[in-house]
Amino acid sequence: MDLVPALQEPLRRPLKSVLGPATAKVMAEHLGLHTVGDLLHHYPRKYEERGRLTHLADLPMDEHVTVVAQVADARLHTFASSRAPRGKGQRLEVTITDGSGRLQLVFFGNGVHKPHKDLLPGTRAMFAGKVSVFNRKLQLAHPAYELLQGDDGESVESFAGALIPLYPATAKMESWKIAKAVQTVLPDARDAVDPLPEALRAGRGLLPLPEALLKIHRPHTKADIADAQARLKWDEAFVLQVALARRRHADAQLPAVPRVPRPDGLLAAFDDRLPFTLTEGQRKVSREIFTDLAADHPMHRLLQGEVGSGKTMVALRAMLAVVDAGGQAAMLAPTEVLAQQHHRSITEMMGELAEGGMLGGSEHATKVVLLTGSMGAAARRQALLDLVTGEAGIVIGTHALIEDKVQFHDLGLVVVDEQHRFGVEQRDALRGKGKQPPHLLVMTATPIPRTVAMTVFGDLETSVLDQLPAGRSPIASHVVPAADKPHFLARAWERVREEVAKGHQAYVVCPRIGDEEDDPKKAAKKSPDADATADRRPPLAVLDVADQLAKGPLQGLRVEVLHGRMAPDDKDAVMRRFAAGDTDVLVATTVIEVGVNVPNATVMVITDADRFGVSQLHQLRGRVGRGSAPGLCLLVTEMPEASAARQRLNAVAATLDGFELSRIDLEQRREGDVLGQAQSGARSSLRVLAVIEDEEIIAEAREEATAVVAADPELTGLPGLRTALDALLDDDKEQYLEKG
């Protein structure tokens, strides 16, 4: 993309030329801010009114906070200390208040002199530090502070304004230091080039960009903040949707081989042998996919569906249609266990249709091969040969499929399972193996709210499977509070024994493996919840739990373990025994999270359930209730009733609606986790746009962006928009959008 040179200044100036090398270095390392434009787009996270104090009662533990409060009391204590000069040390204790709560500040040693002079009762200031507990009271030890009243009224006024902006900050760069840096570069906001087409901006009554930047950083009223945010949300939504619309437009120009199945071919033979009827949802989505496959440009479709909604069946029918039309299909799975599981279930569903070139194979049959990194040399050689000659119509594999040695005869369709597990480069490498770009079907069992689908997967058309196939049973979910009510946990193991006595099987899921490579301290800190603290006990481990269960509450049952560090052949053998009913209880890590299908498994116990995310718990739960018997999922936790972790588990237990849970999950996470990190590892470009709350803006921006790109794909008439694309989408993310 050619940038217009005149538009590159002054917002592209490096911060070190404006703020000095030391400040610029901290801003780059700790906040990811490199240019004047980066700093101007680092918006306040909230605002404090000068006449109103913050709520000290709601401070989060172990987090770096900025508060505005008034000094209520300050006392200097002297105590005996062998380390201090003349054997006496000093400690300054300052109590600050906001009317709703009190907070203690503590300063020691040489650090007491300045605050002792500054922090007199009645003084108001901003304080920043890490919240800790001492003697059962919240405190900030050696906080940084900035006075908000006193002799220097003029500089406070220019620094704070009527509303005090509080910026996303770090221990190395407090909010007020960022505010002062912003004050330095704010005049440059006048030169910000507007990315929105004038007709769009005027038509929606949005502020010009320079005015929006001034008002977001230095508002005089709450209306200023609202107007600025409304404008800046549109920037983020529109620029991102333009990038995605350009991607869709470019894809539509690419050539692809249309793949139309023969009326009496492999697909028809497969449909004839199905022992059940497809759901209306499966038929509808299949029609959408077959229409795409028949086109002369590549399909780019996202297939999302509830756990157990039959996505694999829809994907298999698409692969058979492509094989029917003379092409090959590749399915990319994130783990060897899942690749093996898909291979096993697909060959079972196809029967003799998967035995192409073999005795007993049907006349329409093709060959279905598995390709993983740990296969033996002979099996691997044969699989590679079957692919390059076209003998194999379908290949299922892990990232081993992407290696240079793997060559296809005529790759027509790539199916990516659990897309969020794959990097862009991996997906792109597989797509590059076709003579012409192959059609692409991306599947996810993690339901995605519509706005996220438009934002993260905005270059893909979306199909949704929201019906469960007939014969699927409901899953009851319950939270088991192990710490409050230990007898509930004992009852959970009894329920497992009862299900096994009925001829069924069970899963027990643990957060870690438990061998010597695990570091318990690290594991203890991996909890997704802010309630977790470093002094919690380490997460329960597969190897320990399996041993305890086999010797204790599940004694006499056939218990086996499954985890990611086992040899692939061992993993496959364990899954085969479990699928065949030779194992009663499988104690596993989240390696069973997706794709594992054993209809006879009816109960799952998830230990330390609070250490898993909402979507992950929903995925795991979907492994039971896959047959005619009802499923049961028990979420075991030691977290207290009032904790956020328990609320999250209660939400999972209360609904089986994955779309509702995905909204809950998203609301509990930062927006930056939504966009980018799963896709590209890049820092999110979303700063004020909230993908759940701002659904209307995103939908409208998508429409506007599509129209703009259709009229001017290269954006030649909109140089400001081209510059914004370059600035907002850093190199990594642009690469993601380029490759899709």
CORDAMO-V687177 format. One record per residue. N is the residue number from 0. RES is the residue in one small letter. SS is DSSP state (2 for helix, 1 for strand, 0 for the rest). OMEGA is omega in degrees with one decimal (999 if undefined). D_LAST is the distance of its C-alpha to the last C-alpha in Angstrom with 1 decimal. Layout:
N|RES|SS|OMEGA|D_LAST  N|RES|SS|OMEGA|D_LAST
This chain:
0|m|0|179.7|17.6  1|d|0|177.2|21.5  2|l|0|174.8|23.0  3|v|0|-172.6|26.3  4|p|2|-176.5|28.6  5|a|2|-176.3|30.9  6|l|2|-174.8|28.2  7|q|2|-178.2|27.5  8|e|0|-3.5|30.8  9|p|0|-174.9|32.1  10|l|0|178.7|29.1  11|r|0|179.0|27.6  12|r|0|176.8|30.8  13|p|1|-177.6|30.5  14|l|0|-176.3|32.3  15|k|2|178.6|34.7  16|s|2|-177.0|36.3  17|v|2|-173.1|37.0  18|l|2|-175.0|37.6  19|g|0|-172.5|38.8  20|p|2|-175.4|37.2  21|a|2|179.6|38.1  22|t|2|-178.5|36.6  23|a|2|-179.1|33.5  24|k|2|179.7|33.0  25|v|2|-178.9|33.3  26|m|2|179.4|30.9  27|a|2|-173.8|28.3  28|e|2|-172.0|28.8  29|h|2|-178.6|29.2  30|l|2|179.4|27.3  31|g|0|-178.7|24.6  32|l|0|-174.3|26.3  33|h|0|-175.0|26.8  34|t|1|175.7|27.7  35|v|2|179.0|29.9  36|g|2|177.3|27.0  37|d|2|-176.9|25.5  38|l|2|179.1|28.9  39|l|2|178.3|29.3  40|h|0|173.3|26.1  41|h|0|-169.4|27.4  42|y|0|173.6|29.0  43|p|1|177.7|31.9  44|r|1|174.0|31.1  45|k|1|-177.7|34.5  46|y|1|174.1|37.8  47|e|1|175.3|41.4  48|e|1|-174.4|44.3  49|r|0|-178.1|47.2  50|g|0|-176.1|49.7  51|r|0|-177.1|47.8  52|l|0|-177.1|47.2  53|t|0|179.1|44.2  54|h|0|179.8|44.5  55|l|2|-175.7|45.4  56|a|2|-173.3|45.7  57|d|2|-175.0|41.9  58|l|0|178.5|40.9  59|p|0|178.3|38.3  60|m|0|171.2|39.6  61|d|0|178.0|38.2  62|e|0|178.5|36.1  63|h|1|-174.8|36.5  64|v|1|170.5|37.9  65|t|1|179.8|39.4  66|v|1|174.3|42.4  67|v|1|-175.9|44.9  68|a|1|-176.7|48.4  69|q|1|178.8|52.1  70|v|1|178.3|54.4  71|a|1|-172.7|56.9  72|d|1|176.6|58.7  73|a|1|-178.1|58.7  74|r|1|178.2|60.9  75|l|1|-179.7|61.5  76|h|1|173.7|62.6  77|t|1|-177.8|64.4  78|f|1|179.3|64.4  79|a|1|179.3|65.7  80|s|0|-180.0|63.3  81|s|0|-176.9|64.2  82|r|0|-173.8|61.2  83|a|0|175.6|62.1  84|p|2|-179.2|64.7  85|r|2|172.6|68.2  86|g|2|-179.3|66.9  87|k|1|177.2|65.5  88|g|1|179.1|61.9  89|q|1|177.1|60.6  90|r|1|177.4|58.1  91|l|1|176.6|57.2  92|e|1|-179.1|56.1  93|v|1|176.5|54.8  94|t|1|176.8|54.2  95|i|1|-176.2|51.9  96|t|1|174.7|51.8  97|d|0|-179.2|50.0  98|g|0|179.8|52.5  99|s|0|-177.3|50.3  100|g|0|179.4|50.3  101|r|1|-179.8|51.4  102|l|1|-179.8|49.6  103|q|1|173.0|51.3  104|l|1|-179.0|50.5  105|v|1|175.4|52.0  106|f|1|-177.1|52.7  107|f|1|166.5|54.6  108|g|2|-177.1|56.7  109|n|2|-177.5|56.4  110|g|2|-175.4|53.5  111|v|2|-167.4|56.1  112|h|2|-176.8|57.9  113|k|2|179.3|55.5  114|p|2|179.4|54.4  115|h|2|177.9|58.0  116|k|2|-172.8|58.9  117|d|2|-166.1|55.8  118|l|0|178.5|55.3  119|l|0|178.8|58.5  120|p|0|-178.0|58.9  121|g|0|-179.6|57.6  122|t|0|174.8|55.0  123|r|1|-177.0|51.5  124|a|1|167.6|48.5  125|m|1|179.1|44.9  126|f|1|178.8|44.5  127|a|1|178.4|41.5  128|g|1|-179.2|41.3  129|k|1|-176.9|40.3  130|v|1|176.2|41.9  131|s|1|179.6|44.1  132|v|1|174.5|47.1  133|f|1|-176.3|50.6  134|n|0|176.6|53.7  135|r|0|177.6|51.6  136|k|1|175.1|50.8  137|l|1|176.2|47.6  138|q|1|169.0|47.8  139|l|1|178.1|46.1  140|a|1|180.0|47.5  141|h|0|179.7|47.8  142|p|0|167.9|45.5  143|a|1|179.4|44.7  144|y|1|177.9|46.1  145|e|1|-178.2|46.6  146|l|1|-179.9|49.7  147|l|0|174.9|49.3  148|q|0|-178.2|52.9  149|g|0|-173.3|55.9  150|d|0|-169.6|57.3  151|d|0|-173.5|54.1  152|g|2|-174.3|53.4  153|e|2|-177.8|52.0  154|s|2|176.5|49.2  155|v|2|-178.2|48.3  156|e|2|-178.6|48.1  157|s|2|-177.9|45.8  158|f|2|-170.7|43.7  159|a|2|-174.4|43.5  160|g|0|-179.5|44.2  161|a|0|177.5|45.2  162|l|1|-177.1|42.2  163|i|1|179.1|41.2  164|p|1|173.7|37.4  165|l|1|-173.3|36.2  166|y|1|168.1|33.1  167|p|0|-170.3|30.6  168|a|0|176.5|32.7  169|t|1|179.2|33.4  170|a|0|-176.9|36.7  171|k|0|-175.0|36.5  172|m|1|-176.1|35.9  173|e|0|-177.1|37.7  174|s|2|-175.8|36.8  175|w|2|175.3|39.7  176|k|2|176.7|38.9  177|i|2|-179.5|35.5  178|a|2|179.8|37.4  179|k|2|177.0|39.7  180|a|2|177.6|36.9  181|v|2|179.3|35.3  182|q|2|-179.1|38.8  183|t|2|-174.5|38.9  184|v|2|-173.9|35.7  185|l|2|177.1|36.1  186|p|2|179.9|38.0  187|d|2|-180.0|34.9  188|a|2|179.5|33.1  189|r|2|-177.6|35.2  190|d|2|-179.8|33.1  191|a|0|-178.7|29.7  192|v|0|-173.2|28.0  193|d|0|-179.5|27.0  194|p|0|-176.2|23.4  195|l|0|173.1|24.5  196|p|0|-174.2|26.0  197|e|2|-178.1|29.7  198|a|2|179.4|30.1  199|l|2|-176.8|27.5  200|r|2|-177.8|29.1  201|a|2|-178.1|32.6  202|g|2|-178.8|32.0  203|r|0|176.9|30.9  204|g|0|-178.1|33.5  205|l|0|178.3|31.3  206|l|0|167.3|32.8  207|p|0|-175.8|32.0  208|l|2|-179.8|29.7  209|p|2|-179.9|32.6  210|e|2|179.5|34.8  211|a|2|179.5|32.0  212|l|2|177.9|31.6  213|l|2|-175.6|35.4  214|k|2|179.7|35.8  215|i|2|-177.8|33.2  216|h|2|-177.6|34.9  217|r|0|-178.8|38.5  218|p|0|173.7|39.0  219|h|0|-179.6|42.6  220|t|0|176.7|42.1  221|k|2|177.2|39.7  222|a|2|176.0|39.0  223|d|2|-178.4|37.7  224|i|2|-177.8|35.1  225|a|2|-179.6|34.1  226|d|2|-179.0|33.8  227|a|2|-179.0|31.8  228|q|2|179.3|29.3  229|a|2|179.9|28.9  230|r|2|-174.3|28.0  231|l|2|174.0|25.7  232|k|2|178.9|23.8  233|w|2|177.3|23.2  234|d|2|-174.8|21.9  235|e|2|-178.5|19.3  236|a|2|-173.8|18.2  237|f|2|-178.2|18.4  238|v|2|179.3|16.7  239|l|2|-179.2|13.6  240|q|2|174.5|13.7  241|v|2|178.6|14.3  242|a|2|-179.2|11.1  243|l|2|178.8|9.2  244|a|2|176.7|11.8  245|r|2|178.8|11.5  246|r|2|179.5|7.8  247|r|2|-179.0|9.5  248|h|2|179.8|12.5  249|a|2|179.3|11.2  250|d|2|-178.0|9.8  251|a|2|178.9|13.2  252|q|2|-177.0|14.9  253|l|0|176.2|13.7  254|p|0|172.5|16.4  255|a|0|178.2|16.4  256|v|0|175.7|19.5  257|p|0|-178.6|20.6  258|r|0|-178.9|21.6  259|v|0|-177.3|24.7  260|p|0|176.1|26.7  261|r|0|-177.2|30.4  262|p|0|-176.5|32.7  263|d|0|-173.4|34.8  264|g|0|-174.0|32.3  265|l|2|-178.3|30.6  266|l|2|179.7|28.9  267|a|2|179.3|32.2  268|a|2|179.0|34.1  269|f|2|-179.4|31.8  270|d|2|-179.3|32.2  271|d|2|-175.2|35.9  272|r|2|179.6|36.2  273|l|0|-178.4|34.4  274|p|0|-178.6|37.0  275|f|0|179.2|35.6  276|t|0|175.8|34.3  277|l|0|175.7|30.6  278|t|0|178.2|30.2  279|e|2|178.3|29.8  280|g|2|179.1|26.3  281|q|2|-179.6|25.3  282|r|2|-178.7|26.8  283|k|2|-179.1|25.1  284|v|2|177.8|21.5  285|s|2|178.9|22.4  286|r|2|178.8|23.5  287|e|2|-177.9|20.2  288|i|2|-178.5|18.4  289|f|2|175.8|21.1  290|t|2|178.3|21.0  291|d|2|-176.7|17.3  292|l|2|-177.6|18.2  293|a|0|-177.3|21.1  294|a|0|-177.8|19.2  295|d|0|168.4|18.9  296|h|0|-169.1|15.2  297|p|0|170.6|12.4  298|m|0|170.4|12.2  299|h|1|-173.1|9.1  300|r|1|174.5|11.2  301|l|1|177.2|11.6  302|l|1|178.0|15.1  303|q|1|-178.3|16.8  304|g|1|177.3|20.5  305|e|0|173.2|23.4  306|v|0|175.8|24.5  307|g|0|-176.7|26.5  308|s|0|176.0|25.4  309|g|0|179.0|24.9  310|k|2|-177.4|21.2  311|t|2|178.5|22.0  312|m|2|179.3|24.4  313|v|2|-179.5|22.0  314|a|2|-179.5|19.5  315|l|2|179.8|22.5  316|r|2|176.7|23.8  317|a|2|179.9|20.5  318|m|2|-180.0|20.7  319|l|2|178.5|24.4  320|a|2|-179.4|23.8  321|v|2|178.1|21.7  322|v|2|176.2|24.4  323|d|2|-176.0|27.0  324|a|0|174.2|25.5  325|g|0|-179.2|25.8  326|g|0|176.6|22.4  327|q|1|179.9|21.2  328|a|1|178.3|18.9  329|a|1|175.4|17.4  330|m|1|-177.1|17.0  331|l|1|-178.8|15.4  332|a|0|-174.0|17.4  333|p|0|-178.7|17.5  334|t|0|177.7|21.2  335|e|2|179.6|24.0  336|v|2|-178.1|25.9  337|l|2|177.5|23.2  338|a|2|179.1|22.6  339|q|2|179.7|26.4  340|q|2|178.2|26.8  341|h|2|-179.3|24.3  342|h|2|-178.7|26.1  343|r|2|-175.4|29.4  344|s|2|-179.6|28.8  345|i|2|178.6|27.1  346|t|2|177.2|30.1  347|e|2|179.9|32.5  348|m|2|-176.1|31.1  349|m|2|-179.4|31.3  350|g|2|-176.8|34.7  351|e|2|177.4|36.2  352|l|2|178.5|33.1  353|a|2|-175.1|31.4  354|e|1|179.5|34.3  355|g|0|178.7|33.6  356|g|0|-179.2|36.2  357|m|0|175.3|38.2  358|l|0|-179.8|41.6  359|g|0|178.9|41.3  360|g|0|179.7|37.9  361|s|0|179.1|37.6  362|e|0|-179.8|37.7  363|h|0|-166.6|34.1  364|a|0|170.7|32.9  365|t|0|178.9|30.1  366|k|1|179.0|29.5  367|v|1|-176.3|27.2  368|v|1|177.2|26.6  369|l|1|178.0|25.4  370|l|1|177.8|24.0  371|t|0|-175.6|24.0  372|g|0|-173.2|24.7  373|s|0|-179.7|28.3  374|m|0|174.5|29.6  375|g|0|-174.3|32.8  376|a|2|-176.2|33.0  377|a|2|-179.3|34.6  378|a|2|-179.0|32.3  379|r|2|179.0|29.3  380|r|2|-178.2|30.9  381|q|2|-179.9|31.6  382|a|2|179.6|28.0  383|l|2|179.0|26.6  384|l|2|180.0|29.4  385|d|2|-179.2|28.6  386|l|2|-174.7|25.0  387|v|2|179.2|25.9  388|t|2|-177.0|28.8  389|g|0|178.4|27.0  390|e|0|178.5|29.6  391|a|1|177.5|26.9  392|g|1|-176.4|25.0  393|i|1|174.0|23.0  394|v|1|177.0|21.9  395|i|1|-176.7|21.1  396|g|1|175.4|20.3  397|t|0|179.3|19.0  398|h|2|175.1|17.0  399|a|2|178.8|20.0  400|l|2|-171.8|18.3  401|i|2|-174.6|16.0  402|e|0|-176.5|19.2  403|d|0|-175.1|20.3  404|k|0|-175.4|23.3  405|v|0|178.7|21.5  406|q|0|179.7|21.8  407|f|0|174.0|21.4  408|h|0|179.3|23.8  409|d|0|-176.4|21.4  410|l|1|-176.2|18.1  411|g|1|-176.9|17.3  412|l|1|172.7|15.3  413|v|1|174.9|13.1  414|v|1|179.2|13.7  415|v|1|179.8|12.2  416|d|1|-179.4|14.9  417|e|0|-174.0|14.8  418|q|2|-173.1|11.0  419|h|2|179.6|12.1  420|r|2|-173.9|14.0  421|f|0|173.1|11.4  422|g|0|-179.4|10.0  423|v|2|-175.9|6.7  424|e|2|-179.4|9.2  425|q|2|-177.4|10.7  426|r|2|-177.5|8.2  427|d|2|-179.4|7.5  428|a|2|-179.7|11.3  429|l|2|179.4|12.1  430|r|2|-178.3|10.4  431|g|0|-176.5|12.4  432|k|0|176.9|15.5  433|g|0|176.2|16.0  434|k|0|169.2|18.5  435|q|0|-177.8|16.3  436|p|0|179.5|12.6  437|p|0|172.3|13.2  438|h|1|-175.9|12.6  439|l|1|174.2|10.2  440|l|1|-178.5|11.8  441|v|1|-178.5|10.7  442|m|1|171.0|14.0  443|t|1|176.1|15.4  444|a|0|176.4|19.1  445|t|0|-177.5|18.8  446|p|0|-175.0|19.5  447|i|0|176.3|17.4  448|p|0|-173.9|19.4  449|r|2|-177.5|18.4  450|t|2|179.2|17.7  451|v|2|177.1|15.4  452|a|2|-180.0|13.4  453|m|2|-174.1|13.5  454|t|2|-176.9|12.5  455|v|2|-177.7|10.1  456|f|0|-172.7|8.5  457|g|0|177.4|9.5  458|d|0|-178.1|7.1  459|l|0|168.1|8.6  460|e|1|-173.2|12.3  461|t|1|170.5|14.3  462|s|1|-178.1|17.2  463|v|1|171.9|19.7  464|l|1|-178.5|22.4  465|d|0|177.0|25.1  466|q|0|173.7|28.1  467|l|0|177.5|29.5  468|p|0|177.7|31.1  469|a|0|177.7|34.9  470|g|0|177.0|36.7  471|r|0|-176.9|34.4  472|s|0|176.2|36.6  473|p|0|178.8|36.2  474|i|1|174.7|35.6  475|a|1|-179.7|38.0  476|s|1|179.9|36.9  477|h|1|173.2|39.3  478|v|1|179.1|39.3  479|v|1|-178.2|41.9  480|p|1|-171.5|43.3  481|a|0|-176.8|44.6  482|a|0|-177.8|46.2  483|d|0|-172.1|48.0  484|k|0|-176.7|49.0  485|p|2|179.4|49.1  486|h|2|175.3|50.8  487|f|2|179.8|47.5  488|l|2|177.3|45.8  489|a|2|179.4|48.8  490|r|2|179.0|48.4  491|a|2|179.6|44.7  492|w|2|175.2|45.8  493|e|2|179.3|48.6  494|r|2|177.0|46.0  495|v|2|-179.9|44.2  496|r|2|-179.4|47.5  497|e|2|179.3|48.3  498|e|2|178.7|45.1  499|v|2|179.1|45.7  500|a|2|177.9|49.3  501|k|0|-179.2|48.1  502|g|0|179.8|46.2  503|h|0|-178.3|42.8  504|q|1|-174.0|40.5  505|a|1|169.8|38.8  506|y|1|166.6|36.0  507|v|1|-174.9|36.6  508|v|1|179.1|33.6  509|c|0|-177.2|34.0  510|p|0|-178.7|31.8  511|r|1|-173.9|32.6  512|i|0|176.4|34.1  513|g|0|175.3|37.2  514|d|0|-171.5|37.9  515|e|0|-179.6|39.1  516|e|0|179.3|35.6  517|d|0|174.3|35.0  518|d|0|-174.8|36.1  519|p|2|-178.6|37.6  520|k|2|179.0|37.5  521|k|2|-178.1|33.8  522|a|2|-178.1|33.2  523|a|2|-177.2|35.4  524|k|0|-175.0|33.2  525|k|0|-177.7|29.9  526|s|0|178.1|30.8  527|p|0|-170.5|28.2  528|d|0|178.2|31.2  529|a|0|178.6|33.1  530|d|0|-174.3|36.3  531|a|0|175.5|36.0  532|t|0|-172.5|38.1  533|a|0|-177.1|38.6  534|d|0|172.4|42.0  535|r|0|176.6|40.7  536|r|0|179.3|41.4  537|p|0|178.6|38.7  538|p|0|177.7|36.5  539|l|0|-173.3|38.0  540|a|1|-178.0|37.1  541|v|2|-173.3|36.8  542|l|2|179.2|39.6  543|d|2|-175.9|42.0  544|v|2|179.5|41.5  545|a|2|-179.7|41.8  546|d|2|-179.0|45.0  547|q|2|-179.2|46.4  548|l|2|-178.3|45.7  549|a|2|-179.6|47.2  550|k|2|-173.6|50.3  551|g|0|-170.2|50.5  552|p|0|179.1|49.4  553|l|0|-179.8|47.8  554|q|0|179.0|50.5  555|g|0|176.8|51.2  556|l|0|-180.0|47.8  557|r|0|-175.8|45.5  558|v|1|176.0|42.9  559|e|1|178.6|40.1  560|v|1|176.5|37.2  561|l|1|176.4|33.6  562|h|0|-171.2|31.2  563|g|0|-176.7|28.4  564|r|0|178.5|30.8  565|m|0|175.7|32.8  566|a|0|-176.5|32.8  567|p|2|179.8|30.5  568|d|2|178.9|33.6  569|d|2|178.6|35.2  570|k|2|-178.0|32.3  571|d|2|-179.9|32.3  572|a|2|179.0|36.1  573|v|2|-179.3|36.1  574|m|2|179.0|33.6  575|r|2|179.7|35.6  576|r|2|-179.9|38.8  577|f|2|-179.9|37.4  578|a|2|-178.8|36.1  579|a|2|179.9|39.5  580|g|0|-179.2|41.3  581|d|0|178.1|43.0  582|t|0|179.7|41.7  583|d|0|-173.9|42.6  584|v|1|177.7|40.5  585|l|1|177.0|37.2  586|v|1|-168.8|36.8  587|a|1|168.3|33.2  588|t|0|-178.7|30.4  589|t|2|175.8|27.1  590|v|2|179.2|26.4  591|i|2|-170.2|27.4  592|e|0|-176.0|25.0  593|v|0|168.5|22.9  594|g|0|-177.8|23.8  595|v|0|-170.8|27.4  596|n|0|176.5|29.7  597|v|0|-173.9|33.4  598|p|0|-177.4|35.1  599|n|0|178.6|38.4  600|a|1|-173.8|37.0  601|t|1|-176.8|38.2  602|v|1|176.2|38.4  603|m|1|173.5|36.1  604|v|1|178.9|37.4  605|i|1|-179.9|34.9  606|t|0|-177.7|36.7  607|d|0|-173.3|36.0  608|a|2|-179.1|33.6  609|d|2|-179.7|33.3  610|r|2|179.0|31.3  611|f|0|176.5|28.3  612|g|0|-177.3|25.9  613|v|2|-177.5|26.3  614|s|2|-180.0|23.3  615|q|2|177.6|24.2  616|l|2|179.6|27.8  617|h|2|176.7|26.7  618|q|2|-177.3|24.8  619|l|2|-178.5|27.8  620|r|2|-178.7|30.2  621|g|0|177.4|28.5  622|r|0|178.2|29.9  623|v|0|-178.3|33.4  624|g|0|-177.9|34.8  625|r|0|177.4|33.0  626|g|0|-177.0|36.4  627|s|0|-179.9|39.4  628|a|0|-179.1|40.8  629|p|0|-179.1|39.7  630|g|1|178.9|37.4  631|l|1|177.7|38.3  632|c|1|-177.9|36.2  633|l|1|-176.3|38.1  634|l|1|-175.2|36.5  635|v|1|-179.8|38.8  636|t|1|173.5|39.0  637|e|0|-176.9|41.6  638|m|0|-176.9|40.2  639|p|0|-175.1|42.8  640|e|0|-173.7|42.8  641|a|0|-173.4|42.0  642|s|0|176.8|39.0  643|a|2|-179.9|35.4  644|a|2|179.7|34.5  645|r|2|178.7|37.1  646|q|2|-179.7|35.9  647|r|2|179.2|32.4  648|l|2|177.7|33.9  649|n|2|179.2|36.2  650|a|2|179.3|33.2  651|v|2|-178.5|31.6  652|a|2|-172.1|35.1  653|a|2|-176.7|35.6  654|t|0|174.4|32.8  655|l|0|-178.3|30.8  656|d|0|-176.9|28.4  657|g|2|180.0|25.0  658|f|2|176.5|23.7  659|e|2|-179.7|26.8  660|l|2|-179.4|26.3  661|s|2|175.7|22.6  662|r|2|179.0|24.1  663|i|2|-178.8|26.8  664|d|2|-176.4|24.5  665|l|2|-179.4|22.4  666|e|2|-177.8|25.7  667|q|0|-178.0|26.9  668|r|0|175.7|24.0  669|r|0|178.2|23.0  670|e|2|-177.1|20.4  671|g|2|178.8|18.7  672|d|2|-174.1|18.1  673|v|2|-169.5|16.1  674|l|2|170.8|13.5  675|g|2|-165.3|11.9  676|q|2|177.8|14.2  677|a|0|-173.7|12.9  678|q|0|-168.3|9.2  679|s|0|-177.1|10.1  680|g|0|-175.5|13.9  681|a|0|175.5|14.3  682|r|0|-175.9|17.2  683|s|0|175.1|16.5  684|s|0|179.6|17.0  685|l|0|179.1|18.8  686|r|0|177.7|22.5  687|v|0|-178.4|24.4  688|l|0|177.0|22.0  689|a|0|-168.9|22.5  690|v|0|177.5|19.9  691|i|0|-174.4|22.7  692|e|0|-172.2|25.5  693|d|0|-177.1|23.9  694|e|2|-176.3|22.5  695|e|2|-179.6|24.3  696|i|2|-177.5|23.1  697|i|2|-179.4|19.4  698|a|2|179.8|20.1  699|e|2|179.4|22.2  700|a|2|179.2|19.8  701|r|2|178.6|17.1  702|e|2|-179.3|19.9  703|e|2|-177.6|21.1  704|a|2|179.7|17.7  705|t|2|-179.4|17.1  706|a|2|-179.7|20.7  707|v|2|-177.3|20.5  708|v|2|177.9|17.5  709|a|2|-177.9|19.2  710|a|2|-174.0|22.4  711|d|0|-172.9|21.1  712|p|0|-178.5|17.6  713|e|0|179.4|18.5  714|l|0|-176.8|20.2  715|t|0|-179.4|23.3  716|g|0|-176.3|25.6  717|l|0|-176.3|24.0  718|p|2|179.2|24.2  719|g|2|179.0|24.3  720|l|2|178.3|20.9  721|r|2|178.5|19.4  722|t|2|-179.8|21.1  723|a|2|176.9|19.9  724|l|2|-178.6|16.3  725|d|2|-176.0|17.1  726|a|2|-174.2|19.2  727|l|2|-179.8|17.3  728|l|0|180.0|13.9  729|d|0|-170.4|15.1  730|d|2|-177.2|13.9  731|d|2|-175.7|11.9  732|k|2|179.1|10.1  733|e|2|178.8|9.7  734|q|2|179.4|8.2  735|y|2|-178.0|5.5  736|l|2|178.4|5.1  737|e|2|-173.0|5.9  738|k|2|178.9|3.8  739|g|0|999|0.0
